[in-house]
Amino acid sequence: MNKMPDLPWVEVEPLPHVNGDLLPVLESVDSLQRAWQEVVKANDPAFQEARRRSLRRHAIETGIIEVPPAGRTA
């Protein structure tokens, strides 16, 4: 078993202040994220069903779930 080498500690510098042109874009993303979180927290049955279908479709498209060809059952 290979042992990982110990690396020396390096201080992390804080990020620079956000560019003025970028700030409104980031604020709009924050507002969209807050709106999305409110929708998810609502726990609406229709939303939950749509989410389940979306996740299943994604799983099928990526090959996580295999669907038998038409006319055949698993």
C-alpha positions in Angstrom: 0.0 0.0 0.0 1.4 3.4 -1.0 1.6 6.1 1.6 0.7 9.6 0.6 3.4 12.1 1.2 2.9 14.7 3.9 2.5 18.1 2.4 3.6 21.3 4.1 0.9 23.7 5.4 0.2 26.6 3.2 -1.9 29.6 4.3 -4.9 30.3 2.2 -5.5 33.9 1.0 -9.0 35.3 1.2 -10.7 35.9 -2.2 -10.5 39.4 -3.6 -13.6 41.6 -3.4 -16.2 40.9 -6.2 -15.9 42.9 -9.3 -18.6 45.6 -9.5 -20.0 44.2 -12.8 -20.3 40.7 -11.4 -22.1 41.6 -8.2 -25.6 42.1 -9.7 -25.3 38.7 -11.5 -24.4 37.0 -8.3 -27.2 38.7 -6.4 -29.7 37.4 -9.1 -28.4 33.9 -8.7 -28.8 34.2 -4.9 -32.4 35.3 -5.4 -33.1 32.4 -7.7 -31.6 30.0 -5.2 -33.8 31.3 -2.4 -36.9 31.0 -4.6 -35.9 27.4 -5.5 -35.4 26.5 -1.9 -38.9 27.8 -1.0 -40.4 25.7 -3.7 -38.6 22.6 -2.5 -39.6 23.3 1.1 -43.2 23.6 0.1 -43.3 19.7 -0.3 -46.1 20.0 -2.8 -47.2 16.5 -4.0 -47.3 17.6 -7.6 -43.8 19.0 -7.3 -42.5 15.9 -5.7 -44.0 13.7 -8.4 -42.5 15.9 -11.2 -39.1 15.7 -9.4 -39.4 11.9 -9.2 -40.2 11.7 -12.9 -37.3 14.1 -13.8 -34.8 12.0 -11.7 -36.0 8.8 -13.3 -35.7 10.2 -16.8 -32.2 11.4 -16.0 -31.3 8.0 -14.7 -32.6 6.3 -17.9 -30.8 8.8 -20.1 -27.5 8.3 -18.3 -27.8 4.5 -18.3 -28.2 4.2 -14.5 -31.5 2.5 -15.1 -31.9 0.2 -18.2 -35.4 0.1 -19.8 -36.3 -3.0 -21.7 -37.1 -2.5 -25.4 -40.7 -1.9 -26.4 -42.8 -5.0 -26.3 -40.6 -6.8 -23.8 -40.9 -6.9 -20.0 -38.1 -7.4 -17.6 
